[in-house]
């Protein structure tokens, strides 16, 4: 499978998980705070991706998105993925919203 390798989430799967966590934050703010419809988002840049360990399939993850900057639909966030207190992965993601209606 694309996002699984030998019983663990692959590095690509960890990256996708981070992107989905960032999108969940943007979606929550858009719908529940700004009361607007959700827009399609895109990953613009990934920097400083560090993978300490691949998470095993079924392992419970806690992912935190630290928003650093947001302007004109472009967000810059530091993201950490943990299992318990163990830091599994971290990265800085820049995402952009497509505002075409």
MODELLER restraints for C-alpha pairs under 7 A, 6 or more apart:
rsr = mdl.restraints
at = mdl.atoms
rsr.add(forms.Gaussian(group=physical.xy_distance, feature=features.Distance(at['CA:3:A'], at['CA:9:A']), mean=5.80, stdev=0.5))
rsr.add(forms.Gaussian(group=physical.xy_distance, feature=features.Distance(at['CA:3:A'], at['CA:10:A']), mean=5.08, stdev=0.5))
rsr.add(forms.Gaussian(group=physical.xy_distance, feature=features.Distance(at['CA:3:A'], at['CA:12:A']), mean=6.07, stdev=0.5))
rsr.add(forms.Gaussian(group=physical.xy_distance, feature=features.Distance(at['CA:3:A'], at['CA:13:A']), mean=4.53, stdev=0.5))
rsr.add(forms.Gaussian(group=physical.xy_distance, feature=features.Distance(at['CA:4:A'], at['CA:10:A']), mean=4.94, stdev=0.5))
rsr.add(forms.Gaussian(group=physical.xy_distance, feature=features.Distance(at['CA:7:A'], at['CA:56:A']), mean=6.00, stdev=0.5))
rsr.add(forms.Gaussian(group=physical.xy_distance, feature=features.Distance(at['CA:7:A'], at['CA:57:A']), mean=5.76, stdev=0.5))
rsr.add(forms.Gaussian(group=physical.xy_distance, feature=features.Distance(at['CA:8:A'], at['CA:54:A']), mean=6.02, stdev=0.5))
rsr.add(forms.Gaussian(group=physical.xy_distance, feature=features.Distance(at['CA:8:A'], at['CA:55:A']), mean=5.52, stdev=0.5))
rsr.add(forms.Gaussian(group=physical.xy_distance, feature=features.Distance(at['CA:8:A'], at['CA:56:A']), mean=4.06, stdev=0.5))
rsr.add(forms.Gaussian(group=physical.xy_distance, feature=features.Distance(at['CA:8:A'], at['CA:57:A']), mean=4.99, stdev=0.5))
rsr.add(forms.Gaussian(group=physical.xy_distance, feature=features.Distance(at['CA:9:A'], at['CA:54:A']), mean=6.01, stdev=0.5))
rsr.add(forms.Gaussian(group=physical.xy_distance, feature=features.Distance(at['CA:9:A'], at['CA:55:A']), mean=5.58, stdev=0.5))
rsr.add(forms.Gaussian(group=physical.xy_distance, feature=features.Distance(at['CA:9:A'], at['CA:56:A']), mean=6.11, stdev=0.5))
rsr.add(forms.Gaussian(group=physical.xy_distance, feature=features.Distance(at['CA:9:A'], at['CA:57:A']), mean=6.04, stdev=0.5))
rsr.add(forms.Gaussian(group=physical.xy_distance, feature=features.Distance(at['CA:10:A'], at['CA:54:A']), mean=6.53, stdev=0.5))
rsr.add(forms.Gaussian(group=physical.xy_distance, feature=features.Distance(at['CA:11:A'], at['CA:54:A']), mean=6.87, stdev=0.5))
rsr.add(forms.Gaussian(group=physical.xy_distance, feature=features.Distance(at['CA:18:A'], at['CA:79:A']), mean=6.65, stdev=0.5))
rsr.add(forms.Gaussian(group=physical.xy_distance, feature=features.Distance(at['CA:21:A'], at['CA:63:A']), mean=6.98, stdev=0.5))
rsr.add(forms.Gaussian(group=physical.xy_distance, feature=features.Distance(at['CA:22:A'], at['CA:65:A']), mean=6.30, stdev=0.5))
rsr.add(forms.Gaussian(group=physical.xy_distance, feature=features.Distance(at['CA:27:A'], at['CA:38:A']), mean=6.01, stdev=0.5))
rsr.add(forms.Gaussian(group=physical.xy_distance, feature=features.Distance(at['CA:30:A'], at['CA:36:A']), mean=5.55, stdev=0.5))
rsr.add(forms.Gaussian(group=physical.xy_distance, feature=features.Distance(at['CA:30:A'], at['CA:37:A']), mean=6.86, stdev=0.5))
rsr.add(forms.Gaussian(group=physical.xy_distance, feature=features.Distance(at['CA:30:A'], at['CA:38:A']), mean=6.28, stdev=0.5))
rsr.add(forms.Gaussian(group=physical.xy_distance, feature=features.Distance(at['CA:31:A'], at['CA:37:A']), mean=6.10, stdev=0.5))
rsr.add(forms.Gaussian(group=physical.xy_distance, feature=features.Distance(at['CA:31:A'], at['CA:38:A']), mean=6.56, stdev=0.5))
rsr.add(forms.Gaussian(group=physical.xy_distance, feature=features.Distance(at['CA:39:A'], at['CA:97:A']), mean=6.14, stdev=0.5))
rsr.add(forms.Gaussian(group=physical.xy_distance, feature=features.Distance(at['CA:39:A'], at['CA:98:A']), mean=6.08, stdev=0.5))
rsr.add(forms.Gaussian(group=physical.xy_distance, feature=features.Distance(at['CA:39:A'], at['CA:99:A']), mean=6.50, stdev=0.5))
rsr.add(forms.Gaussian(group=physical.xy_distance, feature=features.Distance(at['CA:40:A'], at['CA:97:A']), mean=5.84, stdev=0.5))
rsr.add(forms.Gaussian(group=physical.xy_distance, feature=features.Distance(at['CA:40:A'], at['CA:98:A']), mean=5.49, stdev=0.5))
rsr.add(forms.Gaussian(group=physical.xy_distance, feature=features.Distance(at['CA:41:A'], at['CA:95:A']), mean=6.73, stdev=0.5))
rsr.add(forms.Gaussian(group=physical.xy_distance, feature=features.Distance(at['CA:41:A'], at['CA:96:A']), mean=5.49, stdev=0.5))
rsr.add(forms.Gaussian(group=physical.xy_distance, feature=features.Distance(at['CA:41:A'], at['CA:97:A']), mean=4.28, stdev=0.5))
rsr.add(forms.Gaussian(group=physical.xy_distance, feature=features.Distance(at['CA:41:A'], at['CA:98:A']), mean=5.88, stdev=0.5))
rsr.add(forms.Gaussian(group=physical.xy_distance, feature=features.Distance(at['CA:42:A'], at['CA:95:A']), mean=5.54, stdev=0.5))
rsr.add(forms.Gaussian(group=physical.xy_distance, feature=features.Distance(at['CA:42:A'], at['CA:96:A']), mean=5.31, stdev=0.5))
rsr.add(forms.Gaussian(group=physical.xy_distance, feature=features.Distance(at['CA:42:A'], at['CA:97:A']), mean=6.39, stdev=0.5))
rsr.add(forms.Gaussian(group=physical.xy_distance, feature=features.Distance(at['CA:43:A'], at['CA:94:A']), mean=6.14, stdev=0.5))
rsr.add(forms.Gaussian(group=physical.xy_distance, feature=features.Distance(at['CA:43:A'], at['CA:95:A']), mean=4.52, stdev=0.5))
rsr.add(forms.Gaussian(group=physical.xy_distance, feature=features.Distance(at['CA:43:A'], at['CA:96:A']), mean=6.53, stdev=0.5))
rsr.add(forms.Gaussian(group=physical.xy_distance, feature=features.Distance(at['CA:44:A'], at['CA:94:A']), mean=5.27, stdev=0.5))
rsr.add(forms.Gaussian(group=physical.xy_distance, feature=features.Distance(at['CA:44:A'], at['CA:95:A']), mean=5.10, stdev=0.5))
rsr.add(forms.Gaussian(group=physical.xy_distance, feature=features.Distance(at['CA:44:A'], at['CA:96:A']), mean=6.44, stdev=0.5))
rsr.add(forms.Gaussian(group=physical.xy_distance, feature=features.Distance(at['CA:45:A'], at['CA:93:A']), mean=5.78, stdev=0.5))
rsr.add(forms.Gaussian(group=physical.xy_distance, feature=features.Distance(at['CA:45:A'], at['CA:94:A']), mean=4.98, stdev=0.5))
rsr.add(forms.Gaussian(group=physical.xy_distance, feature=features.Distance(at['CA:46:A'], at['CA:91:A']), mean=6.83, stdev=0.5))
rsr.add(forms.Gaussian(group=physical.xy_distance, feature=features.Distance(at['CA:46:A'], at['CA:92:A']), mean=5.80, stdev=0.5))
rsr.add(forms.Gaussian(group=physical.xy_distance, feature=features.Distance(at['CA:46:A'], at['CA:93:A']), mean=4.76, stdev=0.5))
rsr.add(forms.Gaussian(group=physical.xy_distance, feature=features.Distance(at['CA:46:A'], at['CA:94:A']), mean=6.51, stdev=0.5))
rsr.add(forms.Gaussian(group=physical.xy_distance, feature=features.Distance(at['CA:47:A'], at['CA:91:A']), mean=5.98, stdev=0.5))
rsr.add(forms.Gaussian(group=physical.xy_distance, feature=features.Distance(at['CA:47:A'], at['CA:92:A']), mean=5.09, stdev=0.5))
rsr.add(forms.Gaussian(group=physical.xy_distance, feature=features.Distance(at['CA:47:A'], at['CA:93:A']), mean=6.50, stdev=0.5))
rsr.add(forms.Gaussian(group=physical.xy_distance, feature=features.Distance(at['CA:48:A'], at['CA:91:A']), mean=5.13, stdev=0.5))
rsr.add(forms.Gaussian(group=physical.xy_distance, feature=features.Distance(at['CA:48:A'], at['CA:92:A']), mean=6.09, stdev=0.5))
rsr.add(forms.Gaussian(group=physical.xy_distance, feature=features.Distance(at['CA:49:A'], at['CA:90:A']), mean=5.74, stdev=0.5))
rsr.add(forms.Gaussian(group=physical.xy_distance, feature=features.Distance(at['CA:49:A'], at['CA:91:A']), mean=4.22, stdev=0.5))
rsr.add(forms.Gaussian(group=physical.xy_distance, feature=features.Distance(at['CA:49:A'], at['CA:92:A']), mean=6.98, stdev=0.5))
rsr.add(forms.Gaussian(group=physical.xy_distance, feature=features.Distance(at['CA:50:A'], at['CA:89:A']), mean=5.42, stdev=0.5))
rsr.add(forms.Gaussian(group=physical.xy_distance, feature=features.Distance(at['CA:50:A'], at['CA:90:A']), mean=5.30, stdev=0.5))
rsr.add(forms.Gaussian(group=physical.xy_distance, feature=features.Distance(at['CA:50:A'], at['CA:91:A']), mean=6.31, stdev=0.5))
rsr.add(forms.Gaussian(group=physical.xy_distance, feature=features.Distance(at['CA:51:A'], at['CA:88:A']), mean=6.11, stdev=0.5))
rsr.add(forms.Gaussian(group=physical.xy_distance, feature=features.Distance(at['CA:51:A'], at['CA:89:A']), mean=4.42, stdev=0.5))
rsr.add(forms.Gaussian(group=physical.xy_distance, feature=features.Distance(at['CA:51:A'], at['CA:90:A']), mean=6.77, stdev=0.5))
rsr.add(forms.Gaussian(group=physical.xy_distance, feature=features.Distance(at['CA:52:A'], at['CA:88:A']), mean=5.01, stdev=0.5))
rsr.add(forms.Gaussian(group=physical.xy_distance, feature=features.Distance(at['CA:52:A'], at['CA:89:A']), mean=5.73, stdev=0.5))
rsr.add(forms.Gaussian(group=physical.xy_distance, feature=features.Distance(at['CA:53:A'], at['CA:88:A']), mean=5.16, stdev=0.5))
rsr.add(forms.Gaussian(group=physical.xy_distance, feature=features.Distance(at['CA:54:A'], at['CA:88:A']), mean=6.82, stdev=0.5))
rsr.add(forms.Gaussian(group=physical.xy_distance, feature=features.Distance(at['CA:60:A'], at['CA:83:A']), mean=6.31, stdev=0.5))
rsr.add(forms.Gaussian(group=physical.xy_distance, feature=features.Distance(at['CA:61:A'], at['CA:81:A']), mean=6.59, stdev=0.5))
rsr.add(forms.Gaussian(group=physical.xy_distance, feature=features.Distance(at['CA:61:A'], at['CA:82:A']), mean=5.63, stdev=0.5))
rsr.add(forms.Gaussian(group=physical.xy_distance, feature=features.Distance(at['CA:61:A'], at['CA:83:A']), mean=4.98, stdev=0.5))
rsr.add(forms.Gaussian(group=physical.xy_distance, feature=features.Distance(at['CA:62:A'], at['CA:81:A']), mean=5.87, stdev=0.5))
rsr.add(forms.Gaussian(group=physical.xy_distance, feature=features.Distance(at['CA:62:A'], at['CA:82:A']), mean=5.16, stdev=0.5))
rsr.add(forms.Gaussian(group=physical.xy_distance, feature=features.Distance(at['CA:62:A'], at['CA:83:A']), mean=6.24, stdev=0.5))
rsr.add(forms.Gaussian(group=physical.xy_distance, feature=features.Distance(at['CA:63:A'], at['CA:80:A']), mean=5.60, stdev=0.5))
rsr.add(forms.Gaussian(group=physical.xy_distance, feature=features.Distance(at['CA:63:A'], at['CA:81:A']), mean=4.44, stdev=0.5))
rsr.add(forms.Gaussian(group=physical.xy_distance, feature=features.Distance(at['CA:63:A'], at['CA:82:A']), mean=6.20, stdev=0.5))
rsr.add(forms.Gaussian(group=physical.xy_distance, feature=features.Distance(at['CA:64:A'], at['CA:79:A']), mean=5.66, stdev=0.5))
rsr.add(forms.Gaussian(group=physical.xy_distance, feature=features.Distance(at['CA:64:A'], at['CA:80:A']), mean=5.34, stdev=0.5))
rsr.add(forms.Gaussian(group=physical.xy_distance, feature=features.Distance(at['CA:64:A'], at['CA:81:A']), mean=6.66, stdev=0.5))
rsr.add(forms.Gaussian(group=physical.xy_distance, feature=features.Distance(at['CA:65:A'], at['CA:77:A']), mean=6.31, stdev=0.5))
rsr.add(forms.Gaussian(group=physical.xy_distance, feature=features.Distance(at['CA:65:A'], at['CA:78:A']), mean=5.96, stdev=0.5))
rsr.add(forms.Gaussian(group=physical.xy_distance, feature=features.Distance(at['CA:65:A'], at['CA:79:A']), mean=4.64, stdev=0.5))
rsr.add(forms.Gaussian(group=physical.xy_distance, feature=features.Distance(at['CA:65:A'], at['CA:80:A']), mean=6.79, stdev=0.5))
rsr.add(forms.Gaussian(group=physical.xy_distance, feature=features.Distance(at['CA:66:A'], at['CA:77:A']), mean=5.37, stdev=0.5))
rsr.add(forms.Gaussian(group=physical.xy_distance, feature=features.Distance(at['CA:66:A'], at['CA:78:A']), mean=5.07, stdev=0.5))
rsr.add(forms.Gaussian(group=physical.xy_distance, feature=features.Distance(at['CA:66:A'], at['CA:79:A']), mean=6.15, stdev=0.5))
rsr.add(forms.Gaussian(group=physical.xy_distance, feature=features.Distance(at['CA:67:A'], at['CA:76:A']), mean=6.25, stdev=0.5))
rsr.add(forms.Gaussian(group=physical.xy_distance, feature=features.Distance(at['CA:67:A'], at['CA:77:A']), mean=4.37, stdev=0.5))
rsr.add(forms.Gaussian(group=physical.xy_distance, feature=features.Distance(at['CA:67:A'], at['CA:78:A']), mean=6.53, stdev=0.5))
rsr.add(forms.Gaussian(group=physical.xy_distance, feature=features.Distance(at['CA:68:A'], at['CA:76:A']), mean=5.52, stdev=0.5))
rsr.add(forms.Gaussian(group=physical.xy_distance, feature=features.Distance(at['CA:68:A'], at['CA:77:A']), mean=5.15, stdev=0.5))
rsr.add(forms.Gaussian(group=physical.xy_distance, feature=features.Distance(at['CA:69:A'], at['CA:75:A']), mean=5.77, stdev=0.5))
rsr.add(forms.Gaussian(group=physical.xy_distance, feature=features.Distance(at['CA:69:A'], at['CA:76:A']), mean=5.12, stdev=0.5))
rsr.add(forms.Gaussian(group=physical.xy_distance, feature=features.Distance(at['CA:69:A'], at['CA:77:A']), mean=6.97, stdev=0.5))
rsr.add(forms.Gaussian(group=physical.xy_distance, feature=features.Distance(at['CA:70:A'], at['CA:76:A']), mean=6.29, stdev=0.5))
rsr.add(forms.Gaussian(group=physical.xy_distance, feature=features.Distance(at['CA:73:A'], at['CA:96:A']), mean=5.62, stdev=0.5))
rsr.add(forms.Gaussian(group=physical.xy_distance, feature=features.Distance(at['CA:73:A'], at['CA:97:A']), mean=5.25, stdev=0.5))
rsr.add(forms.Gaussian(group=physical.xy_distance, feature=features.Distance(at['CA:74:A'], at['CA:94:A']), mean=6.95, stdev=0.5))
rsr.add(forms.Gaussian(group=physical.xy_distance, feature=features.Distance(at['CA:74:A'], at['CA:95:A']), mean=5.63, stdev=0.5))
rsr.add(forms.Gaussian(group=physical.xy_distance, feature=features.Distance(at['CA:74:A'], at['CA:96:A']), mean=4.38, stdev=0.5))
rsr.add(forms.Gaussian(group=physical.xy_distance, feature=features.Distance(at['CA:74:A'], at['CA:97:A']), mean=6.56, stdev=0.5))
rsr.add(forms.Gaussian(group=physical.xy_distance, feature=features.Distance(at['CA:75:A'], at['CA:94:A']), mean=5.53, stdev=0.5))
rsr.add(forms.Gaussian(group=physical.xy_distance, feature=features.Distance(at['CA:75:A'], at['CA:95:A']), mean=5.26, stdev=0.5))
rsr.add(forms.Gaussian(group=physical.xy_distance, feature=features.Distance(at['CA:75:A'], at['CA:96:A']), mean=6.40, stdev=0.5))
rsr.add(forms.Gaussian(group=physical.xy_distance, feature=features.Distance(at['CA:76:A'], at['CA:93:A']), mean=5.80, stdev=0.5))
rsr.add(forms.Gaussian(group=physical.xy_distance, feature=features.Distance(at['CA:76:A'], at['CA:94:A']), mean=4.50, stdev=0.5))
rsr.add(forms.Gaussian(group=physical.xy_distance, feature=features.Distance(at['CA:76:A'], at['CA:95:A']), mean=6.64, stdev=0.5))
rsr.add(forms.Gaussian(group=physical.xy_distance, feature=features.Distance(at['CA:77:A'], at['CA:92:A']), mean=5.58, stdev=0.5))
rsr.add(forms.Gaussian(group=physical.xy_distance, feature=features.Distance(at['CA:77:A'], at['CA:93:A']), mean=5.45, stdev=0.5))
rsr.add(forms.Gaussian(group=physical.xy_distance, feature=features.Distance(at['CA:77:A'], at['CA:94:A']), mean=6.55, stdev=0.5))
rsr.add(forms.Gaussian(group=physical.xy_distance, feature=features.Distance(at['CA:78:A'], at['CA:91:A']), mean=5.83, stdev=0.5))
rsr.add(forms.Gaussian(group=physical.xy_distance, feature=features.Distance(at['CA:78:A'], at['CA:92:A']), mean=4.39, stdev=0.5))
rsr.add(forms.Gaussian(group=physical.xy_distance, feature=features.Distance(at['CA:78:A'], at['CA:93:A']), mean=6.46, stdev=0.5))
rsr.add(forms.Gaussian(group=physical.xy_distance, feature=features.Distance(at['CA:79:A'], at['CA:90:A']), mean=5.48, stdev=0.5))
rsr.add(forms.Gaussian(group=physical.xy_distance, feature=features.Distance(at['CA:79:A'], at['CA:91:A']), mean=5.46, stdev=0.5))
rsr.add(forms.Gaussian(group=physical.xy_distance, feature=features.Distance(at['CA:79:A'], at['CA:92:A']), mean=6.16, stdev=0.5))
rsr.add(forms.Gaussian(group=physical.xy_distance, feature=features.Distance(at['CA:80:A'], at['CA:89:A']), mean=5.90, stdev=0.5))
rsr.add(forms.Gaussian(group=physical.xy_distance, feature=features.Distance(at['CA:80:A'], at['CA:90:A']), mean=4.44, stdev=0.5))
rsr.add(forms.Gaussian(group=physical.xy_distance, feature=features.Distance(at['CA:80:A'], at['CA:91:A']), mean=6.88, stdev=0.5))
rsr.add(forms.Gaussian(group=physical.xy_distance, feature=features.Distance(at['CA:81:A'], at['CA:87:A']), mean=6.11, stdev=0.5))
rsr.add(forms.Gaussian(group=physical.xy_distance, feature=features.Distance(at['CA:81:A'], at['CA:88:A']), mean=5.56, stdev=0.5))
rsr.add(forms.Gaussian(group=physical.xy_distance, feature=features.Distance(at['CA:81:A'], at['CA:89:A']), mean=5.16, stdev=0.5))
rsr.add(forms.Gaussian(group=physical.xy_distance, feature=features.Distance(at['CA:81:A'], at['CA:90:A']), mean=6.24, stdev=0.5))
rsr.add(forms.Gaussian(group=physical.xy_distance, feature=features.Distance(at['CA:82:A'], at['CA:88:A']), mean=5.26, stdev=0.5))
